[in-house]
């Protein structure tokens, strides 16, 4: 797969992940015509993963993207327009011109891996358990909430994102929880679409960090992605997670940034 094919497949995998969340989150709203994806899985949290717009057809004019996003998110707490560094320079210019604000000057690196890696060995007392039932889903949710608390992810937003077993276990999605003495302490998930599989929501609870458990779950997710038949594994790395992924052999192929659109004044007033 060449770089352009990888980047396009990665964009579509990101969209597939958001479609999954929108299909499984209670009360989620989705507008998807194959050219522009608009999704909302939380009425309170305006992050890119919970209230976002992803342009999939780069021939769609930026003005149309922004017009449709503004209408779609009119009663939401704000939203983020995804900006792919490899394809959305025009959309970013129009967004700034329309008054949307940059969320991060550098954004998140899109990393990719085109080969399998060693699965790793759990330390004594640690097990890796695939999420296949309600108990596993709850454990993965608890790990995610605790692990992402320092990223200010509200519990209700995480609960919506991981609301059902279908969100973490299905024909195209798998998740794993690391347990230490039976206690869930780390996790990761992977979703396959076309030629790539994307890793999401890798996290370790604060008290268990520094022991390689997030790495162990990432290695499991990489293997699961290739087991789906993917040619490459992709992810958007946080600042904290990037050194781990680079050490595992991932390479940066692009970046995502976001432009924030605040809710209209009427919506802000109605929320008090």
ROGUTI-498230 format. One line per 10 residues: their letters; for each residue x, y, z of N, C-alpha, C. Coordinates in steps of 0.2 Angstrom, whole numbers, plus 2048, in hexadecimal, padded with zeros to 3 digits. Layout:
BEGIN
A = X/Y/Z/X/Y/Z/X/Y/Z ~ ...
//
This chain:
BEGIN
XXXXXXXXXX = 804/7FA/800/800/800/800/804/806/800 ~ 803/80B/7FB/807/811/7FB/805/816/800 ~ 808/81B/801/807/820/806/800/823/805 ~ 7FE/825/7FF/7F7/828/7FE/7F2/823/800 ~ 7F3/81D/7FE/7EE/818/7FF/7ED/817/807 ~ 7F3/817/80A/7F3/816/811/7EF/81B/815 ~ 7F0/822/813/7ED/827/816/7E6/827/815 ~ 7E4/826/80E/7DD/825/80D/7D9/820/811 ~ 7DC/81A/811/7D9/815/815/7D9/816/81D ~ 7DE/81A/81F/7DE/81C/826/7D9/821/828
XXXXXXXXXX = 7D7/826/823/7D2/82A/824/7CB/826/824 ~ 7CA/822/820/7C4/81E/820/7C4/819/826 ~ 7C9/817/829/7C9/813/82F/7C7/817/835 ~ 7C9/81D/835/7C7/822/83A/7C0/823/83A ~ 7BD/824/834/7B6/825/833/7B2/81F/835 ~ 7B5/819/833/7B2/813/835/7B1/812/83D ~ 7B6/815/840/7B6/814/848/7B1/819/84A ~ 7B0/81F/848/7AB/823/84A/7A4/821/848 ~ 7A3/81D/843/79D/81A/841/79B/815/846 ~ 7A0/811/848/79F/80C/84D/79C/80F/854
XXXXXXXXXX = 7A0/814/856/79E/818/85C/796/81A/85B ~ 795/81D/856/78F/820/855/789/81B/854 ~ 78B/815/852/786/810/851/784/80C/858 ~ 789/80D/85D/788/80A/863/787/80E/869 ~ 788/815/868/787/81A/86E/780/81C/86E ~ 77D/81B/874/776/81D/875/775/825/873 ~ 770/826/86F/76E/82D/86D/773/830/869 ~ 778/82C/866/77C/82F/861/779/831/85B ~ 77C/836/857/779/839/851/77E/839/84C ~ 77D/836/846/781/835/840/77E/838/83A
XXXXXXXXXX = 783/83B/836/781/83D/82F/787/83B/82B ~ 785/837/826/78B/834/822/789/832/81B ~ 78B/836/816/78A/835/80F/790/832/80B ~ 795/830/80F/79B/82E/80C/7A0/833/80A ~ 79E/839/80A/7A2/83F/808/7A4/843/80E ~ 79F/843/813/7A0/847/819/79D/843/81F ~ 7A1/842/824/79E/83E/82A/79E/843/830 ~ 798/844/832/796/848/838/793/843/83D ~ 796/843/843/794/83F/849/794/842/84F ~ 78F/840/854/78F/843/85A/78D/83D/85F
XXXXXXXXXX = 791/83B/864/790/836/868/78F/839/870 ~ 790/83F/870/790/842/877/78C/849/877 ~ 788/84A/87B/784/851/87B/788/856/880 ~ 78E/854/883/791/858/887/799/859/886 ~ 79C/855/882/7A3/855/881/7A5/856/87A ~ 7A8/85C/878/7A9/85D/871/7AF/85B/86E ~ 7B2/856/870/7B8/853/86E/7B8/851/866 ~ 7BD/850/863/7BD/84E/85C/7BA/847/85B ~ 7BB/843/861/7B9/83C/860/7B1/83B/862 ~ 7AE/841/865/7A7/840/867/7A3/845/863
XXXXXXXXXX = 7A5/84A/861/7A1/84F/85C/7A6/851/857 ~ 7A6/84E/851/7AB/850/84C/7A8/84F/845 ~ 7AC/853/841/7AA/852/839/7B1/850/836 ~ 7B0/84B/831/7B6/848/82E/7B4/849/826 ~ 7B8/84D/822/7B7/84D/81B/7BA/847/818 ~ 7B6/843/814/7B9/83D/811/7BA/83E/80A ~ 7B6/842/807/7B7/844/800/7BA/84B/7FF ~ 7C0/84B/7FD/7C4/852/7FD/7C2/857/7F8 ~ 7BD/854/7F3/7BA/859/7EF/7B4/85D/7F2 ~ 7B2/85B/7F7/7AD/85E/7FB/7AF/865/7FD
XXXXXXXXXX = 7AC/86A/7FB/7AF/871/7FD/7AF/872/804 ~ 7B4/876/807/7B4/877/80E/7AE/87B/810 ~ 7AB/87F/80C/7A5/883/80E/79F/87F/810 ~ 79F/879/80C/799/875/80D/79B/871/813 ~ 7A1/86F/814/7A2/86B/81A/7A0/86F/821 ~ 7A2/875/821/7A1/87A/826/79A/87B/827 ~ 796/87C/822/78F/87E/822/78B/878/825 ~ 78D/872/822/789/86C/825/78B/86A/82C ~ 791/86B/82E/793/86A/835/790/86F/83A ~ 790/875/838/78C/87A/83C/785/878/83D
XXXXXXXXXX = 782/876/838/77B/874/839/77A/86E/83D ~ 77E/869/83C/77E/862/83F/77F/863/847 ~ 784/867/848/786/868/84F/782/86E/853 ~ 77D/871/850/779/877/853/777/876/85A ~ 775/870/85C/773/86F/863/778/86B/867 ~ 77E/86B/865/783/867/868/788/86C/86C ~ 78D/869/870/791/86D/874/797/870/871 ~ 797/870/86A/79D/872/866/79F/86B/862 ~ 7A4/86C/85E/7A6/867/85A/7AD/868/857 ~ 7B0/863/854/7B7/864/851/7B7/861/84A
XXXXXXXXXX = 7B9/865/846/7BB/863/83F/7C1/860/83E ~ 7C2/85A/83C/7C8/856/83B/7CC/859/835 ~ 7D2/85A/836/7D7/85D/831/7DC/858/830 ~ 7DC/855/82A/7E2/850/828/7E7/854/825 ~ 7ED/854/827/7F3/858/825/7F4/856/81D ~ 7F2/850/81B/7F4/84E/815/7EF/850/810 ~ 7E9/853/812/7E4/854/80D/7DF/85A/80E ~ 7DF/85D/814/7DA/862/816/7DD/869/817 ~ 7E2/86B/814/7E5/872/815/7DF/877/813 ~ 7DB/876/80E/7D6/87A/80C/7D1/87B/811
XXXXXXXXXX = 7CF/875/814/7CA/875/819/7CC/879/81F ~ 7D2/878/821/7D5/87B/827/7D5/883/826 ~ 7D7/885/820/7D7/88C/81F/7D0/88F/81F ~ 7CB/88C/81C/7C4/88E/81C/7C1/88E/823 ~ 7C3/889/827/7C1/888/82E/7C3/88E/832 ~ 7CA/890/832/7CC/896/835/7C9/89C/833 ~ 7C8/89D/82C/7C4/8A2/82A/7BD/8A3/82C ~ 7BA/89E/82E/7B3/89E/830/7B3/89F/838 ~ 7B9/89F/83B/7B9/8A1/842/7BA/89B/847 ~ 7BB/895/844/7BC/88F/848/7C3/890/84B
XXXXXXXXXX = 7C5/88C/850/7CB/88D/854/7CF/887/854 ~ 7D6/888/853/7DA/882/853/7DA/87F/85A ~ 7DA/878/85A/7DA/874/861/7E1/873/863 ~ 7E5/872/85E/7EC/870/860/7F0/872/85A ~ 7F6/876/85B/7FA/878/856/7FD/872/852 ~ 7FF/86D/855/802/867/852/7FE/861/851 ~ 7F8/861/854/7F4/85B/853/7F7/854/856 ~ 7F4/84F/853/7F6/848/855/7F9/845/84F ~ 7FF/842/850/802/83E/84A/7FE/838/848 ~ 7FD/837/841/7FA/831/83F/800/82C/83E
XXXXXXXXXX = 800/827/841/805/822/841/803/81B/83E ~ 808/818/83B/806/812/837/80B/80C/838 ~ 809/806/838/80E/800/838/80C/7FB/833 ~ 811/7F9/82F/80F/7F4/82A/811/7ED/82B ~ 813/7EB/831/815/7E5/832/814/7E2/839 ~ 813/7DC/83A/812/7D9/841/817/7DB/846 ~ 816/7DB/84C/81B/7DB/852/81A/7D6/857 ~ 81F/7D5/85B/81E/7D0/860/818/7D1/865 ~ 815/7CC/867/80F/7CD/86B/811/7CF/872 ~ 817/7CE/874/819/7D0/87B/817/7CA/880
XXXXXXXXXX = 81A/7CB/886/818/7C6/88B/815/7CA/892 ~ 80F/7C8/894/80C/7CB/89A/811/7CA/8A0 ~ 812/7CF/8A4/816/7CE/8AA/812/7C9/8AF ~ 815/7C6/8B4/811/7C2/8B9/80B/7C5/8BC ~ 806/7C1/8BC/7FF/7C4/8BF/7FB/7C8/8BA ~ 7FE/7C9/8B4/7FA/7CD/8AF/7F7/7C8/8AA ~ 7F1/7C9/8A8/7EE/7C5/8A2/7EB/7CA/89D ~ 7EB/7C8/897/7E8/7CC/892/7E1/7C8/890 ~ 7DC/7CC/890/7D5/7C9/88F/7D1/7CD/88A ~ 7D0/7C9/884/7CC/7CC/87F/7C5/7CE/882
XXXXXXXXXX = 7C2/7D4/880/7BC/7D6/882/7B6/7D2/87E ~ 7B2/7CE/881/7AD/7CB/87D/7A6/7CB/880 ~ 7A6/7CE/886/7A0/7CE/88A/79F/7D4/88E ~ 799/7D5/891/798/7DB/895/79D/7DC/89A ~ 79F/7D7/89E/7A4/7D9/8A3/7AA/7DC/8A0 ~ 7AC/7D9/89A/7B2/7DB/897/7B1/7E3/895 ~ 7AC/7E4/892/7AA/7EB/890/7AA/7F0/896 ~ 7A7/7EE/89B/7A8/7F2/8A1/7AF/7F3/8A4 ~ 7B3/7EE/8A4/7BA/7EF/8A6/7BE/7F3/8A1 ~ 7BC/7F3/89B/7C0/7F7/896/7BE/7FE/897
XXXXXXXXXX = 7B7/7FF/898/7B5/806/899/7B8/809/89F ~ 7B8/805/8A5/7BB/808/8AB/7C3/80A/8AA ~ 7C6/805/8A6/7CD/807/8A5/7CE/80D/8A1 ~ 7C9/80E/89C/7CA/814/897/7C8/81A/89B ~ 7C3/81A/89F/7C1/820/8A3/7C7/822/8A8 ~ 7CA/81D/8AB/7CF/81F/8B0/7D5/821/8AC ~ 7D7/81E/8A7/7DD/81F/8A3/7DD/826/8A0 ~ 7D7/828/89E/7D6/82E/89A/7D4/834/89E ~ 7D3/833/8A5/7D1/838/8A9/7D6/83E/8A9 ~ 7DC/83D/8A8/7E1/843/8A7/7E0/847/8A1
XXXXXXXXXX = 7DC/844/89C/7DB/847/896/7D4/84A/896 ~ 7D1/84A/89C/7CB/84D/89D/7C5/84A/899 ~ 7C5/844/897/7C0/840/894/7BB/83F/89A ~ 7B5/842/899/7AF/840/89E/7AD/839/89E ~ 7AB/837/8A3/7A9/830/8A4/7A3/82F/89F ~ 79E/834/89F/798/832/89B/79A/832/893 ~ 79F/836/891/7A1/835/88A/7A4/82E/889 ~ 7A8/82C/88D/7AB/825/88C/7A6/820/88D ~ 7A1/821/891/79C/81C/892/798/81B/88B ~ 796/821/888/793/821/882/797/81E/87C
XXXXXXXXXX = 79D/81F/87C/7A2/81C/877/7A2/815/877 ~ 7A2/812/87E/7A3/80B/87F/79D/808/882 ~ 797/80A/87F/791/808/883/78E/801/882 ~ 791/7FE/87D/78E/7F7/87C/794/7F2/87A ~ 793/7EC/87B/798/7E7/879/79A/7E8/872 ~ 795/7E9/86E/796/7EA/866/79B/7F0/865 ~ 79C/7F4/869/7A1/7FA/868/7A8/7F7/869 ~ 7A9/7F1/86C/7B0/7EF/86D/7B1/7E7/86B ~ 7AB/7E4/868/7AC/7DD/866/7A7/7DC/860 ~ 7AA/7DB/85A/7A6/7DA/855/7AA/7D7/84F
XXXXXXXXXX = 7A7/7D7/849/7AB/7D4/843/7B1/7D8/841 ~ 7B1/7DF/843/7B6/7E3/841/7BA/7E7/847 ~ 7B8/7E5/84D/7BA/7E8/853/7BC/7E3/858 ~ 7C2/7E4/85B/7C4/7E0/861/7C7/7E5/866 ~ 7C7/7E3/86D/7CA/7E6/872/7CD/7E2/877 ~ 7D1/7E4/87B/7D5/7E0/880/7D5/7E4/886 ~ 7D5/7E0/88C/7D6/7E3/893/7DC/7DF/896 ~ 7E1/7E3/899/7E6/7E0/89D/7E4/7E0/8A4 ~ 7E4/7DA/8A7/7E2/7DA/8AE/7E8/7D8/8B2 ~ 7E9/7DC/8B8/7EE/7DA/8BD/7EB/7D7/8C3
XXXXXXXXXX = 7EC/7D1/8C4/7E9/7CE/8CA/7E1/7CE/8C9 ~ 7DF/7CE/8C3/7D8/7CE/8C2/7D5/7D6/8C1 ~ 7D9/7DB/8C3/7D7/7E2/8C3/7D8/7E4/8BC ~ 7D3/7E7/8B8/7D5/7EA/8B2/7D9/7F0/8B2 ~ 7DF/7F1/8AF/7E3/7F6/8AF/7E5/7F9/8A9 ~ 7E4/7F6/8A3/7E6/7F9/89C/7E2/7F6/897 ~ 7E1/7F9/891/7DD/7F7/88C/7DF/7FA/885 ~ 7DC/7F7/880/7DD/7FA/879/7D8/7F7/875 ~ 7D6/7FA/86F/7D1/7F7/86A/7D4/7F8/863 ~ 7D1/7F4/85F/7D3/7F5/858/7CD/7F4/853
XXXXXXXXXX = 7CD/7F8/84E/7C7/7F7/849/7CA/7F7/842 ~ 7C8/7F2/83F/7CA/7F1/838/7C5/7F3/833 ~ 7C8/7F6/82D/7C4/7F9/828/7C8/7F8/821 ~ 7C6/7F5/81C/7CA/7F4/816/7D1/7F2/818 ~ 7D6/7F5/815/7DD/7F3/816/7E0/7F5/81C ~ 7DD/7F8/820/7E1/7FA/827/7DC/7F9/82D ~ 7E0/7F9/832/7DC/7F8/839/7DF/7FE/83D ~ 7DA/801/841/7DC/807/845/7DC/805/84C ~ 7E1/807/850/7E1/806/857/7DE/80C/85B ~ 7DA/80B/860/7D7/811/864/7D7/80F/86B
XXXXXXXXXX = 7D6/814/86F/7D5/814/876/7DA/80F/87A ~ 7E0/810/879/7E5/80D/87D/7E6/811/883 ~ 7E6/80D/889/7E7/811/88F/7E9/80C/895 ~ 7EC/80F/89A/7EE/80C/8A0/7EC/810/8A6 ~ 7E9/80D/8AB/7E7/811/8B1/7EE/813/8B4 ~ 7ED/819/8B7/7F3/81C/8BA/7F8/818/8BE ~ 7F4/814/8C3/7F8/810/8C8/7FC/80A/8C4 ~ 7FA/809/8BE/7FE/803/8BB/803/805/8B5 ~ 804/80C/8B5/808/80E/8AF/80F/80C/8B1 ~ 813/80C/8AB/81A/80B/8AC/81C/804/8AC
XXXXXXXXXX = 818/800/8AB/819/7F8/8AB/818/7F5/8A4 ~ 817/7F9/89F/816/7F6/898/810/7F3/896 ~ 80B/7F5/89A/804/7F2/899/800/7F5/893 ~ 801/7FB/892/7FE/7FE/88C/802/7FC/886 ~ 808/7FB/887/80C/7F8/881/809/7F1/87F ~ 808/7ED/885/806/7E6/884/7FF/7E6/880 ~ 7FB/7EA/882/7F4/7EB/87F/7F5/7ED/878 ~ 7F9/7F2/877/7FA/7F4/870/7FD/7EF/86B ~ 802/7EB/86E/804/7E5/86A/7FE/7E0/868 ~ 7FA/7DF/86D/7F4/7DB/86C/7F0/7DE/866
XXXXXXXXXX = 7EF/7E4/867/7EA/7E7/862/7ED/7E7/85B ~ 7F4/7E8/85B/7F7/7E8/854/7F6/7E1/851 ~ 7F7/7DC/855/7F6/7D5/853/7EF/7D3/851 ~ 7EA/7D6/854/7E3/7D5/853/7E2/7D9/84C ~ 7E5/7DE/84B/7E4/7E2/845/7E6/7DE/83F ~ 7EC/7DB/83F/7EF/7D7/83A/7EB/7D1/839 ~ 7E8/7CE/83F/7E4/7C8/83E/7DE/7CA/83A ~ 7DB/7D0/83A/7D5/7D2/836/7D7/7D2/82F ~ 7DE/7D1/82D/7E0/7D2/826/7E2/7D8/824 ~ 7E3/7DD/828/7E6/7E4/827/7ED/7E3/824
XXXXXXXXXX = 7EE/7E8/81F/7F5/7E9/81D/7F9/7EE/821 ~ 7F6/7F2/825/7F9/7F7/829/7F5/7F8/82F ~ 7F8/7FA/834/7F5/7FD/83A/7F6/804/83B ~ 7F1/808/83D/7F1/80F/83D/7EE/811/844 ~ 7F0/817/846/7EE/81A/84C/7EF/821/84D ~ 7EC/825/851/7ED/82C/852/7F0/82C/859 ~ 7F7/82E/85A/7FA/82E/860/7FA/834/864 ~ 7F9/833/86B/7F9/839/86F/800/83A/871 ~ 801/840/874/808/842/875/80C/83D/87A ~ 808/83A/87F/80A/835/884/80C/82F/880
XXXXXXXXXX = 807/82D/87C/808/826/879/80D/826/873 ~ 80E/82B/870/812/82B/86A/819/828/86A ~ 81D/829/870/823/825/871/823/81E/871 ~ 81D/81B/874/81C/814/874/81B/811/86D ~ 817/815/869/815/812/862/81B/813/85E ~ 81F/818/85E/825/818/85A/82A/813/85C ~ 82B/811/862/82F/80C/864/82D/805/862 ~ 826/804/861/824/7FE/85E/825/7FD/856 ~ 827/803/853/828/803/84C/823/807/848 ~ 81E/80A/84B/819/80E/847/81D/814/845
XXXXXXXXXX = 81B/817/83F/81E/81D/83C/819/822/83B ~ 81B/828/83B/816/82E/83A/815/82E/832 ~ 80F/82E/830/80D/82F/829/809/836/827 ~ 806/839/82D/803/83F/82C/801/841/833 ~ 7FD/847/833/7FA/849/839/7F3/84B/839 ~ 7EF/84B/83E/7E9/84E/83E/7E9/854/843 ~ 7E5/859/841/7E4/85F/845/7DC/860/846 ~ 7DA/864/84A/7D3/865/84A/7D1/86D/84B ~ 7CC/86F/848/7C9/875/849/7C3/875/84D ~ 7C2/879/852/7BD/879/857/7B7/87E/855
XXXXXXXXXX = 7B1/87B/854/7AC/880/853/7A7/880/859 ~ 7A7/886/85C/7A3/886/862/79C/886/861 ~ 798/884/866/790/884/865/78E/88B/864 ~ 788/88B/860/785/892/85F/783/895/865 ~ 782/89C/866/780/89F/86C/77A/89C/86F ~ 775/89B/86B/76F/898/86D/770/892/871 ~ 774/88D/86E/775/887/871/779/888/878 ~ 77E/88D/878/781/88E/87E/77D/891/884 ~ 778/895/882/773/898/887/76F/892/889 ~ 76C/88E/885/768/888/887/76B/884/88C
XX = 772/883/88C/775/87F/890/777/882/897 ~ 775/888/897/776/88C/89E/77D/88F/89E
//
